[in-house]
Amino acid sequence: MTDQDHNHQLYIETVGCQMNMLDSELVVAALRRDGYVLTDSPKQADTILFNTCSVREHAEHKIYSALGRLKYVRRNNPQKVIGVMGCMAQKDQDLIFRRAPHVDFVAGTGQLAEIPRLIQETRSAEKRAPHKAVSLGRRDGSVSEIAGSFQSYDPLRDPEMRPTPFQAFVRIMIGCDKFCTYCVVPTTRGPEQSRPPSQIANEVSVLAGQGVKEITLLGQTVNSYRHTENGQLYQLSDLLERIHDTDGIERIRFVTNYPKDMTDDLLQAVRDLPKALRYLHVPLQHGCNEVLSRMKRGYTVEDYDDMMHRIRATIPNCSVSSDFIVGFCGETEQAHQKSMKALRDHRFKNSFIFKYSERDGTKAERLFPDDVDDSTKRRRNNEMLDLQNRISEEDNSEFIGGKVRVLVEGPSKSATKQAARDAEPMPGKPLATQLAGRSECDRIVVFDGNPRLAGSTAEVEVHDCTGTTLIGSIVTREVQHGSTELLPILS
């Protein structure tokens, strides 16, 4: 294959977490330098990338299904280059080539910078042969050697790949050293490593210059951030202070937090720094100490209760969300009810609730039988979801009649779907559409307004709610004749 044989059209499909979304942004930015343009058609593209997740079995099945559909497409279009990157590539490596022989290369989470080279080598080879670029396994060298094989790849950014033009992810650390028994992340993402604060501050400044107003700091356990620079130890609270006054940045959030590392100095920083959102995502995972012990989470229910007490005492208006796993090895009905009790006690803003999925290579796979049947997992999952939805709707109803400040992200999902159905707007159709954004405590808010409000901060009065959404209208102000006060852009 030669450069003349391909059209420089790139299709990329991303599954998994926000870290994967950022990884895709960085890879696309690098490939744009080589002349690639994005397309949403895998048939039209001659370079196809899958950025993968291994946290749950469903995510892997989705990728293998997508690869399977490309088998005959590749046979009829030998100029296409197909690559698999991310967590599956790091964990499965040769298995991917066995299950999908038409894949040209795999690139692990620490080798994203190698992808342009891998594509070029594949395309220029006289005969196709699988290429592999992955990091060392957790037992394949010293700690420093293993850490060095996982590159922190954050040199380039691509605005088109962001959630909105006004929001961006910033990786502040890679890897994880918690080794929960159910989790593959320490294997797929490598040892915990924090980036230098000066490097992070520079990246935030560049993003602000590109019009970004809200940044989300990312880490597998983001509040475990530690880095010594110029003789000073920086923790997450120090980093927040370092970047807080960046001109143009209006909001700062960070995910995901580890309960045992939720220190008082961090809570005080969230309380005292105006740009820090009053929102914390701190997974509990289970409400039973025996299950937490088998998960090797490193804390007890009582430890988590103490943390929640400190959060409520320090930041009274802070919302907290959580993660739960149902049906983990040995989970009894009594243990499940303890998780239900934790939901009722802490009244999380929302919870991400998952059925346990046994993962190859984890300690749980080796040590514990997956002994909760799927129908029981499904029932417990639905019970927790129903309870969380009731709690969310009850707590959201307390906002009715009040006002919230919202960073407007753009048209809501329903408005976007409606626009896609409408071939052309009808003549005289009003400019107003349903917009969406998030409040300072991370609640989704929808309201009617002019799409030009995207990227601005609006005050919205709440009239109604659902379990997931606050519904309201923009607050207007009366202005006396002759006043020089500027009104917000109105719909």
C-alpha positions, 0 to 999 in steps of 0.5 A: 500500500502507498500514500496514493492508495488511501484517502486520509479519512479516519474513523474512530470509535471510542468506548469506556471512560472519560480517560478513553475519550481524552486518549482518542482526542490526543490520537486524532490530533496527532493524525491530523498533522499527517493530513487525516480528516475525521469521518463518521463512516467506517466504510468510507474511511481507510483508517479505522481505530477502536479505542477500547475498554476492559472494565466490563465484559460488555464493552469487549463484546461490543468491540469484537462484534464491530471487528467481526463486521469489518472482516469482509469489508477489509477483504474487499478493501485491502488498503484499509488499516484497522487498529485496536488501541487502549485497554483491550490492546494492552490486556489481550494483545495477541488474543485480538489477532487470533480472534480478528486476524484482519486487525493490523496493529494493537497499541496499548494505553501507554503507546498512543504516540506510536499510532501514527508510526504503526499506521504508516508502517502498516500502509507501506509494508509490501506484505501485511503483518500484525504490529504490536506496541504495548507496555510491560506487564506488572510483573515484567520488570522493576517498578521504574521499568514498568512505569517507564513503559507507560507513556503519559501522552498529552502533547496535542489536543483536538477541539472537535473531539471534546464534549463541547467546544467549551469543555475539555479533559486534562489528565493529571495522572495515569495508572493505579496502584489500588489493585481492587480484586475485580479490576483490570485497570492496574494492568491496563493502565500501569503504575500510578504516576502523577504529571508535573503541576507546571505541565498541567498548568501550561496545558490548562492555559493553552485550553483556556486560550482555545475558548475552554471554560470548564476543565475536568481533571482526570485520574483513575483515583484523581485525589491520590495525585502527588508530585514533587516539583522544585522541592515542593510536594503538590497534592490535588488541593495544591494543584487546584490552587495552582490552576484556579486563577487561569484567565478564561477558566470558569469551572474546575471538576475532577474525577474519580475520587478514592474514599481513603484519599478524600483529605480535609485539605482537598475538601477545604479547597473545594469549599474555598475556591469559587471555580471548583464545582460543588460536586464529588464522585466518590465510588463506594462500590458496596455497603457491606464490609465483608464484600468490600474486603473481598473487593480489597477496596481498602476501607470500611463502610464506617470509613466511608460514612466518616468521609461523607460526614466530613464532606457534608460538614465542610461543603454543605451544598456539595452533591456526591455521586457513587458507583456500586457493583451488585452480584460480586462474589459471595454477595448474599441478600443481606449484603445487598440490603446493606448496599440499599441502606447505604443508598438511602443513608447517603442519598447520592445525586446519582449512582452508576450501578453495574452487575459484576462481570468477571474479568480475566487476569484479576485476583477475583477471578483466581480467588473467588467463584462468580457464584451469584446467578445472572437473574439475581444480579439483574434483580438487585441491579434493578432494585438499586436503580429504582431506589436511586431514581426515587432518591434523585427525583425527590432531591431534585424536587427541592430545587423547584422554585429556586435558581441555579447557575448553568454553564450552557453546553448547547442543545439538549439530546432531545433537541439534537435528535429533533433537529436531525429529524427536521430536514429544514427548519420551517420558515418563521420557526423561532430561534429558541430551542431546548438547551442543556447545561449543568449546575454548579453541583453538577445537575443537568438543567434543560431550558428554552433559549437561543443556541447562541447561549452555548458557552455562556453562564445563565441563571435558570429558575427551576419549574419542574424536574425528573430523576435526572434533570432540572427543568426551568427557564432563563431568568430575565431582569427588568432594566429601567429606562436609561440604564446601561446594564447589559441584558443577557442574550434572550431567546 
